[in-house]
């Protein structure tokens, strides 16, 4: 009996253990944490998607956006010496045969000479890898070139000229400012109706720039009647070619006038012919082209109806932003703008076009939603300009009774000084003016206790003032205050100019010049520019923060925040974090969640929220 009882107890014990393990296992399986989806994920989860998948090769994307080949080839062509013999295995007789075969099927006069042999051997010895990469790029661009040239009866071989000009990089910019695949200068681009503004540079548009290059080639051929001379004129200008013809005694063949052309042009046409040779006979020289996974015929365009950023498109369509940049190089700021009465097109892989068209309304709704929730300018600056430096310095006590006046049509410094009973010299000093000229719409700081004489005071604001268009907004109180100034700075990078920098930060060239005491539009590489200033004034428990100096530079046009520290807000019925954030200019949903330790977006009526903590 005792043994039987012990057996029953042991059995019960093991049964309970097994039950506990099963229960634990069951509970483990059944408990699933709730996953909160972002608005972006929730939008994308409803997308109708095409079944076709496009493979994006990261190496291919890198090649299309890299400028290293362009730098190498440009340097080679500029420093090329056709008289220097290069030791590379290529029998002269074999080269002559191949050049003769190329000449038979080309309108170009391709003749053997020692200089051409030296350049071909130089490319074979030093640039084999570069040409392998260039041939991968050519799979995308050459069909575009051939289509445009065929329409104008331009020799298709001129497609190789883009290799010499830009190394097939639509973002290539020379030291002289020539831009794009065909290296158009600003004036030439305008002459051929290519749009160039703050958002768009069609010199970088493969289709439009190639059409312009084709038109130029046709006009030059009508003048010179020789395709080698057309190429020479493309490099040095028709004037230099005409002078070389005169100096040669009236000869009209490139090889006869070559010695009278500028030095770079003397190596330009041979470099073009050498490039043609390497593309034609790459297999014979062991040059294996890298494979392009994106081809032009696999893409299509769609008309964009509202302004959109490349990042928004990339996030919504699950594709690399670099691929959008590659396919749409004419958009300078990675933004497809919206101009009233004009159409702007976005080129995408065809499967992404299908996704976009099927979900167009949802995409535009998401873009509209995002435009209302943009971050502060300082956060944007860190992303746009990685080389920024921020420092804080103490400023003396702020003057009292400071007023702001916005310049209107017909105003001048003398009239404004008379209105406020101050001196013109003081006005210039307070506003860092170098001359008596003032721009329409600019806001002046006026330190005066007097009321303006003018009756129309609609543009005058008494302190404290925070306005998105003011150049200086100062929060002043009746008691002594302390203030800090935070300067947002930007280090000028290669290719920058005041216009592009102003566009990045949503300001104007005039404001940048005023903040940095610049007398011209020229800025040196590496120069540190002040982009904006933020003045924070503290007295007791009160804090007033003003995006004060040039707050117009905020690309998102946020208003400054002015609230008592620790202000509380009680949630009302129908409130959401989004609607509450809109009640406090400059405050984001992330701020409210951070200050109140909110992990998700759930809030309830009656809940107390801390604002501006």
RODO-2510 file (C-alpha; in nm, 4 decimals, decimal comma):
residues 613
     n   res          X          Y          Z
     1     x     0,0000     0,0000     0,0000
     2     x     0,2778     0,2392     0,0938
     3     x     0,4557     0,1703    -0,2356
     4     x     0,1291     0,2193    -0,4244
     5     x     0,0655     0,5530    -0,2487
     6     x     0,4177     0,6678    -0,3267
     7     x     0,3653     0,5737    -0,6927
     8     x     0,0410     0,7714    -0,7029
     9     x     0,2088     1,0753    -0,5459
    10     x     0,5029     1,0588    -0,7881
    11     x     0,2659     1,0205    -1,0828
    12     x     0,0611     1,3175    -0,9662
    13     x     0,3775     1,5209    -0,9202
    14     x     0,4971     1,4495    -1,2755
    15     x     0,1492     1,5147    -1,4108
    16     x     0,1421     1,8539    -1,2419
    17     x     0,4920     1,9299    -1,3756
    18     x     0,3882     1,8365    -1,7275
    19     x     0,0708     2,0430    -1,6944
    20     x     0,2703     2,3416    -1,5711
    21     x     0,5099     2,3112    -1,8640
    22     x     0,2243     2,2853    -2,1111
    23     x     0,0537     2,5826    -1,9525
    24     x     0,3748     2,7802    -1,9670
    25     x     0,4258     2,6799    -2,3269
    26     x     0,0677     2,7650    -2,4113
    27     x     0,0892     3,1014    -2,2420
    28     x     0,4162     3,1729    -2,4205
    29     x     0,2596     3,1010    -2,7560
    30     x    -0,0571     3,2946    -2,6936
    31     x     0,1009     3,6147    -2,5595
    32     x     0,1947     3,8256    -2,8597
    33     x     0,3091     4,1838    -2,8163
    34     x     0,1031     4,4341    -3,0084
    35     x     0,3061     4,5900    -3,2904
    36     x     0,2387     4,9570    -3,3528
    37     x     0,2597     5,0531    -3,7187
    38     x     0,3787     5,3948    -3,8313
    39     x     0,1608     5,5972    -4,0646
    40     x     0,4021     5,5171    -4,3499
    41     x     0,3790     5,1414    -4,2826
    42     x     0,0024     5,1557    -4,2528
    43     x    -0,0220     5,3351    -4,5887
    44     x     0,2130     5,0924    -4,7589
    45     x     0,0282     4,7913    -4,6160
    46     x    -0,2769     4,8902    -4,8243
    47     x    -0,0809     4,9319    -5,1498
    48     x    -0,1669     4,7239    -5,4510
    49     x     0,1712     4,5912    -5,5647
    50     x     0,2869     4,4623    -5,8988
    51     x     0,4268     4,1085    -5,8894
    52     x     0,7257     4,2021    -6,1044
    53     x     1,0356     4,2673    -5,8890
    54     x     1,3259     4,4856    -6,0000
    55     x     1,6686     4,3842    -5,8746
    56     x     1,8773     4,6876    -5,7753
    57     x     2,2489     4,6240    -5,7941
    58     x     2,4319     4,8367    -5,5352
    59     x     2,7552     4,8330    -5,7344
    60     x     2,5711     4,9506    -6,0451
    61     x     2,4087     5,2328    -5,8502
    62     x     2,7466     5,3366    -5,7145
    63     x     2,8972     5,3511    -6,0616
    64     x     2,6183     5,5704    -6,1928
    65     x     2,6609     5,8272    -5,9177
    66     x     3,0408     5,8143    -5,8838
    67     x     3,2610     6,0896    -6,0267
    68     x     3,5961     5,9154    -5,9983
    69     x     3,6009     5,7962    -6,3618
    70     x     3,5130     6,1481    -6,4779
    71     x     3,8001     6,2959    -6,2778
    72     x     4,0476     6,0389    -6,4120
    73     x     3,9488     6,0683    -6,7787
    74     x     3,9316     6,4484    -6,7685
    75     x     4,2817     6,4646    -6,6261
    76     x     4,4085     6,2177    -6,8881
    77     x     4,2634     6,4125    -7,1808
    78     x     4,3886     6,7479    -7,0530
    79     x     4,7437     6,6203    -6,9952
    80     x     4,7646     6,3759    -7,2854
    81     x     5,0898     6,3749    -7,4814
    82     x     5,0569     6,2116    -7,8221
    83     x     5,4326     6,2155    -7,8737
    84     x     5,5116     5,9844    -7,5807
    85     x     5,5430     5,6190    -7,6833
    86     x     5,3601     5,3788    -7,4506
    87     x     5,4811     5,0249    -7,3912
    88     x     5,1688     4,8119    -7,4369
    89     x     5,1301     4,4978    -7,6445
    90     x     4,9405     4,5966    -7,9587
    91     x     5,1139     4,5375    -8,2947
    92     x     5,1082     4,8481    -8,5124
    93     x     5,0023     4,6548    -8,8244
    94     x     4,7103     4,4970    -8,6389
    95     x     4,6003     4,8378    -8,5129
    96     x     4,6161     4,9787    -8,8669
    97     x     4,3917     4,6976    -8,9921
    98     x     4,1350     4,7576    -8,7172
    99     x     4,1315     5,1340    -8,7710
   100     x     4,0815     5,0779    -9,1442
   101     x     3,7857     4,8480    -9,0689
   102     x     3,6334     5,1150    -8,8410
   103     x     3,6875     5,3807    -9,1094
   104     x     3,4931     5,1790    -9,3678
   105     x     3,1704     5,1944    -9,1695
   106     x     3,2045     5,5439    -9,0210
   107     x     3,1612     5,8978    -9,1592
   108     x     3,4663     5,9980    -8,9524
   109     x     3,8078     6,0110    -9,1157
   110     x     3,9803     5,7457    -8,9062
   111     x     4,3445     5,7240    -9,0063
   112     x     4,6365     5,5645    -8,8319
   113     x     4,9022     5,7934    -8,6877
   114     x     5,1578     5,7494    -8,4128
   115     x     4,9786     5,9934    -8,1799
   116     x     4,6522     5,7968    -8,1988
   117     x     4,8411     5,4712    -8,1340
   118     x     5,0040     5,6211    -7,8246
   119     x     4,6682     5,7337    -7,6816
   120     x     4,5036     5,3947    -7,7447
   121     x     4,7919     5,2159    -7,5739
   122     x     4,7821     5,4648    -7,2850
   123     x     4,4108     5,3903    -7,2275
   124     x     4,4756     5,0155    -7,2493
   125     x     4,7587     5,0377    -6,9989
   126     x     4,6011     5,2730    -6,7421
   127     x     4,2223     5,2753    -6,7903
   128     x     4,1084     4,9171    -6,8578
   129     x     3,9028     4,9001    -6,5388
   130     x     3,7491     5,2419    -6,6051
   131     x     3,6367     5,1355    -6,9524
   132     x     3,4849     4,8172    -6,8111
   133     x     3,2697     5,0324    -6,5831
   134     x     3,1937     5,2821    -6,8615
   135     x     3,0621     5,0021    -7,0812
   136     x     2,8154     4,9085    -6,8090
   137     x     2,6967     5,2678    -6,7966
   138     x     2,6681     5,2766    -7,1750
   139     x     2,3985     5,0082    -7,1656
   140     x     2,1689     5,2637    -7,0061
   141     x     2,2703     5,5830    -7,1896
   142     x     2,3685     5,4774    -7,5436
   143     x     2,0125     5,3848    -7,6528
   144     x     1,9031     5,7372    -7,5507
   145     x     2,1853     5,8945    -7,7532
   146     x     2,1302     5,6782    -8,0613
   147     x     1,7589     5,7582    -8,0684
   148     x     1,8235     6,1340    -8,0567
   149     x     2,1045     6,1254    -8,3142
   150     x     1,9055     5,9120    -8,5579
   151     x     1,6308     6,1767    -8,5638
   152     x     1,8821     6,4466    -8,6689
   153     x     2,0947     6,2281    -8,9017
   154     x     2,3915     6,2725    -8,6682
   155     x     2,6492     5,9886    -8,6808
   156     x     2,5722     5,7403    -8,4043
   157     x     2,9437     5,7209    -8,3227
   158     x     2,9166     6,0616    -8,1561
   159     x     2,7676     5,8756    -7,8594
   160     x     3,1309     5,8023    -7,7621
   161     x     3,1872     6,1753    -7,7205
   162     x     2,9814     6,1693    -7,3994
   163     x     3,2394     5,9275    -7,2574
   164     x     3,5139     6,1809    -7,3266
   165     x     3,3060     6,4767    -7,2044
   166     x     3,1534     6,3460    -6,8809
   167     x     3,2452     5,9778    -6,8377
   168     x     2,8686     5,9198    -6,8757
   169     x     2,7886     6,0976    -6,5495
   170     x     2,4919     6,3406    -6,5750
   171     x     2,6018     6,5087    -6,2503
   172     x     2,9524     6,5886    -6,3774
   173     x     3,0519     6,9554    -6,3400
   174     x     3,3793     7,0892    -6,4793
   175     x     3,5960     7,3555    -6,3157
   176     x     3,4479     7,6063    -6,5606
   177     x     3,0911     7,5131    -6,4669
   178     x     3,0074     7,2966    -6,7697
   179     x     2,7411     7,0507    -6,6545
   180     x     2,5847     6,7194    -6,7496
   181     x     2,6514     6,4351    -6,9911
   182     x     2,7346     6,6780    -7,2716
   183     x     2,9023     6,9431    -7,0533
   184     x     2,6961     7,2452    -7,1547
   185     x     2,7949     7,5840    -7,0160
   186     x     2,5136     7,7905    -6,8617
   187     x     2,4808     8,0228    -7,1629
   188     x     2,4805     7,7383    -7,4160
   189     x     2,2194     7,5521    -7,2145
   190     x     1,9936     7,8571    -7,2162
   191     x     2,0581     7,9060    -7,5883
   192     x     1,9207     7,5581    -7,6515
   193     x     1,6162     7,6115    -7,4262
   194     x     1,7337     7,3950    -7,1371
   195     x     1,5652     7,5010    -6,8127
   196     x     1,8070     7,6008    -6,5359
   197     x     1,6700     7,7276    -6,2037
   198     x     1,7018     7,6580    -5,8318
   199     x     1,5219     7,3226    -5,8539
   200     x     1,5939     7,2019    -6,2081
   201     x     1,8976     7,1841    -6,4356
   202     x     1,8054     7,0205    -6,7646
   203     x     2,1710     7,0109    -6,8689
   204     x     2,1712     6,6973    -6,6518
   205     x     1,8596     6,5542    -6,8186
   206     x     1,9809     6,2749    -7,0522
   207     x     1,6976     6,3133    -7,3045
   208     x     1,6783     6,6938    -7,3251
   209     x     2,0541     6,7530    -7,3097
   210     x     2,1162     6,4913    -7,5814
   211     x     1,8552     6,6551    -7,8042
   212     x     2,0330     6,9889    -7,7541
   213     x     2,3733     6,8313    -7,8320
   214     x     2,2281     6,6761    -8,1470
   215     x     2,0940     7,0140    -8,2594
   216     x     2,4345     7,1743    -8,1973
   217     x     2,6167     6,9033    -8,3964
   218     x     2,3804     6,9473    -8,6909
   219     x     2,4329     7,3251    -8,7014
   220     x     2,8122     7,2932    -8,6809
   221     x     2,8175     7,0348    -8,9603
   222     x     2,6226     7,2736    -9,1827
   223     x     2,9030     7,5244    -9,1216
   224     x     3,2173     7,3083    -9,1454
   225     x     3,1034     7,0029    -9,3460
   226     x     3,3439     6,7771    -9,1530
   227     x     3,2586     6,5745    -8,8434
   228     x     3,6095     6,5960    -8,6938
   229     x     3,5861     6,9758    -8,7143
   230     x     3,2413     6,9546    -8,5534
   231     x     3,3978     6,7728    -8,2576
   232     x     3,6813     7,0278    -8,2418
   233     x     3,4279     7,3129    -8,2387
   234     x     3,2328     7,1381    -7,9633
   235     x     3,5452     7,1401    -7,7480
   236     x     3,7007     7,4791    -7,8230
   237     x     3,4236     7,6706    -7,9984
   238     x     3,3682     7,7402    -8,3712
   239     x     3,5752     8,0590    -8,3501
   240     x     3,8956     7,8718    -8,2627
   241     x     3,8355     7,6232    -8,5444
   242     x     3,7861     7,9067    -8,7951
   243     x     4,1096     8,0743    -8,6823
   244     x     4,2988     7,7438    -8,7138
   245     x     4,1692     7,7043    -9,0708
   246     x     4,2975     8,0534    -9,1574
   247     x     4,6359     7,9952    -8,9931
   248     x     4,6797     7,6668    -9,1822
   249     x     4,6370     7,8445    -9,5130
   250     x     4,2756     7,7422    -9,5723
   251     x     4,3000     7,3684    -9,5057
   252     x     3,9728     7,2102    -9,3949
   253     x     4,0709     6,8719    -9,2484
   254     x     4,1168     6,8252    -8,8747
   255     x     4,4536     6,6514    -8,9024
   256     x     4,5811     6,9367    -9,1247
   257     x     4,4826     7,2148    -8,8814
   258     x     4,5358     7,0202    -8,5571
   259     x     4,8628     7,1938    -8,4680
   260     x     4,6883     7,5347    -8,4865
   261     x     4,4127     7,4385    -8,2403
   262     x     4,4253     7,4877    -7,8592
   263     x     4,6370     7,2237    -7,6840
   264     x     4,3423     7,0449    -7,5197
   265     x     4,1577     7,0218    -7,8535
   266     x     4,4656     6,8650    -8,0120
   267     x     4,4182     6,5651    -7,7829
   268     x     4,0361     6,5801    -7,7832
   269     x     3,9549     6,4178    -8,1180
   270     x     4,2273     6,1488    -8,0806
   271     x     4,0828     6,0690    -7,7341
   272     x     3,7387     6,0352    -7,8976
   273     x     3,8748     5,7967    -8,1639
   274     x     4,0681     5,5983    -7,9025
   275     x     3,7477     5,5622    -7,6995
   276     x     3,5637     5,4402    -8,0099
   277     x     3,8372     5,1839    -8,0720
   278     x     3,8250     5,0456    -7,7149
   279     x     3,4471     5,0078    -7,7284
   280     x     3,4667     4,8342    -8,0669
   281     x     3,7518     4,5966    -7,9754
   282     x     3,7126     4,5534    -7,5998
   283     x     3,6815     4,1754    -7,6214
   284     x     4,0090     4,1468    -7,8084
   285     x     4,1824     4,3334    -7,5278
   286     x     4,0234     4,1383    -7,2420
   287     x     3,7967     4,4209    -7,1259
   288     x     3,4888     4,2596    -6,9726
   289     x     3,1996     4,5065    -6,9308
   290     x     3,0234     4,5083    -6,5957
   291     x     2,6596     4,4201    -6,6365
   292     x     2,3958     4,6900    -6,6070
   293     x     2,0797     4,5758    -6,4297
   294     x     1,8873     4,8979    -6,5032
   295     x     1,8212     4,9723    -6,8688
   296     x     1,6408     5,2690    -7,0147
   297     x     1,3692     5,0608    -7,1822
   298     x     1,2801     4,9146    -6,8410
   299     x     1,1825     5,2598    -6,7091
   300     x     0,8921     5,4949    -6,7668
   301     x     0,7776     5,8395    -6,6546
   302     x     0,4817     5,9699    -6,4571
   303     x     0,3521     6,3249    -6,4224
   304     x     0,3887     6,4473    -6,0612
   305     x     0,0965     6,6636    -5,9480
   306     x     0,2355     6,7930    -5,6162
   307     x     0,5808     6,8690    -5,4811
   308     x     0,7481     6,5513    -5,3544
   309     x     1,0921     6,4700    -5,2182
   310     x     1,3019     6,1783    -5,3376
   311     x     1,3048     6,0457    -4,9798
   312     x     0,9246     6,0347    -4,9658
   313     x     0,9135     5,8501    -5,2977
   314     x     1,1869     5,6076    -5,1900
   315     x     1,0119     5,5333    -4,8586
   316     x     0,6748     5,4753    -5,0225
   317     x     0,7996     5,2623    -5,3129
   318     x     1,0668     5,0676    -5,1208
   319     x     1,3550     5,1635    -5,3493
   320     x     1,6952     5,3250    -5,2918
   321     x     1,6981     5,7025    -5,3070
   322     x     2,0188     5,6779    -5,5113
   323     x     1,8266     5,4991    -5,7869
   324     x     1,5769     5,7847    -5,8053
   325     x     1,8675     6,0289    -5,8226
   326     x     2,0197     5,8303    -6,1079
   327     x     1,6992     5,8178    -6,3103
   328     x     1,6131     6,1849    -6,2438
   329     x     1,9453     6,3754    -6,2422
   330     x     1,7963     6,7080    -6,3530
   331     x     1,6318     6,7651    -6,0112
   332     x     1,9093     6,9461    -5,8242
   333     x     1,7712     6,9342    -5,4688
   334     x     1,6273     6,5799    -5,4717
   335     x     1,2815     6,7331    -5,4944
   336     x     1,0281     6,7123    -5,7772
   337     x     0,8853     7,0663    -5,7648
   338     x     0,5380     7,1834    -5,8597
   339     x     0,5048     7,4939    -6,0779
   340     x     0,1624     7,6279    -6,1687
   341     x     0,0860     7,5528    -6,5325
   342     x     0,3937     7,3315    -6,5859
   343     x     0,4385     6,9567    -6,5907
   344     x     0,7201     6,7761    -6,4122
   345     x     0,7893     6,4101    -6,4723
   346     x     0,9488     6,1425    -6,2589
   347     x     1,1301     5,8475    -6,4196
   348     x     1,1017     5,5162    -6,2338
   349     x     1,1374     5,1436    -6,3066
   350     x     0,8179     5,0202    -6,4682
   351     x     0,7125     4,8046    -6,1728
   352     x     0,7420     5,1089    -5,9424
   353     x     0,5354     5,3108    -6,1898
   354     x     0,2637     5,0464    -6,1602
   355     x     0,2698     5,0725    -5,7789
   356     x     0,2603     5,4522    -5,7942
   357     x    -0,0324     5,4698    -6,0374
   358     x    -0,2334     5,2087    -5,8454
   359     x    -0,1955     5,4011    -5,5180
   360     x    -0,1646     5,7602    -5,6380
   361     x    -0,4242     5,9146    -5,4044
   362     x    -0,2774     5,7452    -5,0963
   363     x     0,0709     5,8621    -5,1933
   364     x    -0,0358     6,2247    -5,2254
   365     x    -0,2283     6,2017    -4,8970
   366     x     0,0858     6,0787    -4,7235
   367     x     0,2958     6,3604    -4,8741
   368     x     0,0385     6,6174    -4,7577
   369     x     0,0390     6,4639    -4,4104
   370     x     0,4189     6,4740    -4,3924
   371     x     0,4330     6,8377    -4,5022
   372     x     0,2447     6,9286    -4,1823
   373     x     0,4844     6,7382    -3,9565
   374     x     0,8275     6,8550    -4,0648
   375     x     1,1125     6,8832    -3,8194
   376     x     1,2932     7,1885    -3,6878
   377     x     1,5499     7,3596    -3,9119
   378     x     1,8442     7,2708    -3,6875
   379     x     1,7642     6,9019    -3,7276
   380     x     1,7368     6,9440    -4,1039
   381     x     2,0671     7,1284    -4,1160
   382     x     2,2464     6,8335    -3,9548
   383     x     2,1154     6,6076    -4,2304
   384     x     2,1680     6,8445    -4,5228
   385     x     2,5048     6,9789    -4,4110
   386     x     2,7093     6,7165    -4,2259
   387     x     2,9927     6,9637    -4,1727
   388     x     2,8116     7,2036    -3,9431
   389     x     2,9423     7,3557    -3,6249
   390     x     2,7281     7,5049    -3,3511
   391     x     2,8551     7,7211    -3,0699
   392     x     2,6952     7,9247    -2,7935
   393     x     2,8199     8,2586    -2,6770
   394     x     2,6903     8,4940    -2,4138
   395     x     2,5464     8,8223    -2,5341
   396     x     2,5050     9,1419    -2,3347
   397     x     2,1703     9,2449    -2,1991
   398     x     1,9161     9,3055    -2,4710
   399     x     1,7948     9,6561    -2,5334
   400     x     1,4428     9,7458    -2,4316
   401     x     1,1714     9,8915    -2,6525
   402     x     1,2926     9,7442    -2,9762
   403     x     1,0522     9,7645    -3,2664
   404     x     1,0497     9,6010    -3,6041
   405     x     0,9649     9,7709    -3,9303
   406     x     0,9122     9,5941    -4,2619
   407     x     1,0334     9,7838    -4,5685
   408     x     0,7545     9,8816    -4,8068
   409     x     0,7536    10,0247    -5,1572
   410     x     0,8843    10,3813    -5,1575
   411     x     1,0654    10,3544    -4,8215
   412     x     1,4209    10,4718    -4,7621
   413     x     1,6412    10,4955    -4,4514
   414     x     1,5965    10,8703    -4,4141
   415     x     1,2176    10,8471    -4,4101
   416     x     1,2206    10,5554    -4,1666
   417     x     1,4665    10,7349    -3,9370
   418     x     1,2393    11,0414    -3,9385
   419     x     0,9371    10,8298    -3,8443
   420     x     1,1105    10,7001    -3,5333
   421     x     1,3173    11,0097    -3,4542
   422     x     1,6486    10,8228    -3,4871
   423     x     1,9637    10,8699    -3,6942
   424     x     2,0292    10,6982    -4,0258
   425     x     2,3732    10,6007    -3,8916
   426     x     2,2092    10,4231    -3,5963
   427     x     1,9688    10,2392    -3,8259
   428     x     2,2633    10,1131    -4,0319
   429     x     2,4517    10,0112    -3,7175
   430     x     2,1603     9,8246    -3,5601
   431     x     2,0916     9,6315    -3,8820
   432     x     2,4504     9,5787    -4,0012
   433     x     2,3907     9,7762    -4,3227
   434     x     2,6875     9,8708    -4,5393
   435     x     2,4980    10,1236    -4,7536
   436     x     2,1748    10,3228    -4,7547
   437     x     2,0096    10,0726    -4,9873
   438     x     1,7443     9,8487    -4,8289
   439     x     1,5586     9,5625    -4,9945
   440     x     1,1804     9,5637    -5,0268
   441     x     1,0272     9,3318    -4,7654
   442     x     1,3254     9,3351    -4,5306
   443     x     1,2540     9,3903    -4,1615
   444     x     1,4613     9,6472    -3,9730
   445     x     1,5344     9,6533    -3,6003
   446     x     1,4724     9,9965    -3,4450
   447     x     1,5885    10,0772    -3,0910
   448     x     1,3652    10,3618    -2,9902
   449     x     1,1150    10,4657    -2,7196
   450     x     0,9365    10,6994    -2,9556
   451     x     0,6164    10,6112    -3,1404
   452     x     0,6355    10,6348    -3,5164
   453     x     0,5133    10,9594    -3,6643
   454     x     0,3491    10,7790    -3,9519
   455     x    -0,0141    10,6860    -3,8986
   456     x     0,0119    10,3609    -4,0848
   457     x     0,1626    10,1257    -3,8274
   458     x     0,0341     9,7990    -3,9613
   459     x     0,3885     9,6756    -4,0316
   460     x     0,5208     9,7708    -3,6814
   461     x     0,5232     9,5124    -3,4043
   462     x     0,6028     9,5823    -3,0418
   463     x     0,8164     9,3358    -2,8502
   464     x     0,8228     9,0536    -2,7751
   465     x     0,7915     8,9646    -3,1475
   466     x     0,8398     8,6363    -3,3246
   467     x     0,7644     8,6367    -3,6967
   468     x     0,8819     8,3952    -3,9607
   469     x     0,9845     8,6755    -4,1966
   470     x     1,1617     8,8955    -3,9415
   471     x     1,5334     8,9305    -3,9614
   472     x     1,5647     9,0027    -3,5886
   473     x     1,3086     8,9052    -3,3245
   474     x     1,3976     8,9929    -2,9672
   475     x     1,1979     8,8871    -2,6633
   476     x     1,2313     9,1634    -2,4032
   477     x     1,0739     9,2058    -2,0607
   478     x     1,0526     9,4787    -1,7969
   479     x     1,3315     9,3215    -1,5886
   480     x     1,6931     9,2281    -1,6555
   481     x     1,7323     8,9221    -1,8765
   482     x     2,0077     8,6898    -1,9935
   483     x     2,0263     8,5611    -2,3489
   484     x     2,2172     8,3033    -2,5461
   485     x     2,2709     8,3026    -2,9225
   486     x     2,3131     7,9748    -3,1093
   487     x     2,4588     8,0154    -3,4577
   488     x     2,3664     7,7543    -3,7151
   489     x     2,6580     7,7300    -3,9565
   490     x     2,7330     7,5646    -4,2895
   491     x     3,0728     7,4874    -4,4430
   492     x     3,0801     7,5590    -4,8185
   493     x     3,1363     7,2386    -5,0181
   494     x     3,2476     7,1816    -5,3764
   495     x     2,9798     7,2926    -5,6241
   496     x     2,8047     7,5176    -5,3716
   497     x     2,6996     7,8743    -5,4396
   498     x     2,4924     8,1219    -5,2399
   499     x     2,1818     8,0388    -5,4421
   500     x     2,2005     7,6645    -5,3788
   501     x     2,2848     7,7133    -5,0097
   502     x     1,9954     7,9570    -4,9648
   503     x     1,7622     7,7055    -5,1280
   504     x     1,8801     7,4257    -4,8989
   505     x     1,7863     7,6238    -4,5898
   506     x     1,4795     7,8064    -4,7186
   507     x     1,6353     8,1536    -4,7063
   508     x     1,7479     8,4173    -4,9552
   509     x     2,0863     8,5150    -5,0950
   510     x     2,0389     8,8671    -4,9561
   511     x     1,9868     8,7332    -4,6028
   512     x     2,2962     8,5116    -4,6278
   513     x     2,5045     8,8084    -4,7438
   514     x     2,3749     9,0247    -4,4581
   515     x     2,4427     8,7601    -4,1928
   516     x     2,7965     8,7000    -4,3192
   517     x     2,8912     9,0570    -4,4231
   518     x     2,9435     8,9476    -4,7839
   519     x     2,9795     9,2151    -5,0506
   520     x     2,9510     8,9789    -5,3480
   521     x     2,7914     8,6462    -5,4384
   522     x     3,1252     8,4637    -5,4406
   523     x     3,1997     8,2211    -5,1574
   524     x     3,5210     8,0252    -5,1179
   525     x     3,5386     7,6486    -5,0763
   526     x     3,5587     7,5620    -4,7054
   527     x     3,4247     7,8989    -4,5867
   528     x     3,1938     7,8783    -4,2848
   529     x     2,8649     8,0628    -4,3368
   530     x     2,6169     8,1629    -4,0652
   531     x     2,2797     8,0234    -4,1732
   532     x     2,0588     8,1415    -3,8852
   533     x     2,0653     8,2437    -3,5197
   534     x     1,8440     8,1335    -3,2339
   535     x     1,8137     8,3722    -2,9369
   536     x     1,6999     8,2221    -2,6052
   537     x     1,6048     8,4673    -2,3280
   538     x     1,5730     8,3498    -1,9651
   539     x     1,4276     8,5323    -1,6639
   540     x     1,3341     8,3412    -1,3498
   541     x     1,1121     8,0524    -1,4536
   542     x     1,0196     8,2043    -1,7889
   543     x     1,1871     8,0943    -2,1096
   544     x     1,1341     8,2579    -2,4464
   545     x     1,2947     8,0978    -2,7471
   546     x     1,2943     8,2816    -3,0775
   547     x     1,4218     8,1471    -3,4069
   548     x     1,5285     8,5020    -3,4129
   549     x     1,7821     8,6137    -3,6620
   550     x     1,6695     8,5239    -4,0109
   551     x     1,4047     8,2782    -3,9050
   552     x     1,2914     8,2952    -4,2660
   553     x     1,5754     8,0485    -4,3188
   554     x     1,3666     7,7740    -4,1643
   555     x     1,2814     7,5600    -4,4684
   556     x     0,9616     7,4481    -4,2994
   557     x     0,8528     7,7977    -4,1898
   558     x     0,7886     7,6972    -3,8265
   559     x     0,6888     7,9745    -3,5895
   560     x     0,8983     8,0298    -3,2784
   561     x     0,7938     7,8829    -2,9443
   562     x     0,7057     8,1119    -2,6555
   563     x     0,5538     7,9391    -2,3536
   564     x     0,6063     7,9008    -1,9801
   565     x     0,8209     7,6084    -1,8841
   566     x     0,6196     7,3137    -1,7590
   567     x     0,2876     7,4360    -1,8986
   568     x     0,0193     7,1679    -1,8671
   569     x    -0,2461     7,0712    -2,1183
   570     x    -0,5526     6,8649    -2,0282
   571     x    -0,6652     6,6331    -2,3055
   572     x    -1,0153     6,7039    -2,4352
   573     x    -1,2566     6,4709    -2,6103
   574     x    -1,1559     6,4326    -2,9742
   575     x    -0,7948     6,5395    -2,9127
   576     x    -0,5014     6,3581    -3,0683
   577     x    -0,1273     6,4120    -3,0324
   578     x    -0,1286     6,5620    -3,3799
   579     x    -0,4064     6,8150    -3,3046
   580     x    -0,2413     6,9080    -2,9730
   581     x     0,0982     6,9648    -3,1368
   582     x    -0,0678     7,2044    -3,3822
   583     x    -0,1829     7,4202    -3,0894
   584     x     0,1823     7,4866    -2,9985
   585     x     0,3856     7,6215    -3,2929
   586     x     0,7244     7,4533    -3,3099
   587     x     0,6191     7,1536    -3,0955
   588     x     0,6155     6,8090    -3,2596
   589     x     0,4361     6,4872    -3,1665
   590     x     0,7761     6,3370    -3,0766
   591     x     0,8342     6,6233    -2,8289
   592     x     0,5042     6,5610    -2,6494
   593     x     0,5650     6,1854    -2,6349
   594     x     0,9153     6,2372    -2,4989
   595     x     0,8140     6,4883    -2,2293
   596     x     0,5293     6,2655    -2,1100
   597     x     0,6900     5,9222    -2,1516
   598     x     0,4233     5,8173    -2,4003
   599     x     0,5293     5,5006    -2,5814
   600     x     0,2461     5,5008    -2,8317
   601     x    -0,0129     5,7493    -2,9550
   602     x    -0,2872     5,6586    -2,7055
   603     x    -0,4186     5,9480    -2,4940
   604     x    -0,7443     5,9784    -2,3008
   605     x    -0,9695     6,2738    -2,2149
   606     x    -0,8660     6,4315    -1,8860
   607     x    -0,5028     6,3204    -1,9155
   608     x    -0,2567     6,5935    -1,8155
   609     x     0,0246     6,6523    -2,0644
   610     x     0,3382     6,8526    -1,9989
   611     x     0,4184     7,0916    -2,2822
   612     x     0,7558     7,2533    -2,3572
   613     x     0,9268     7,0634    -2,0799
***
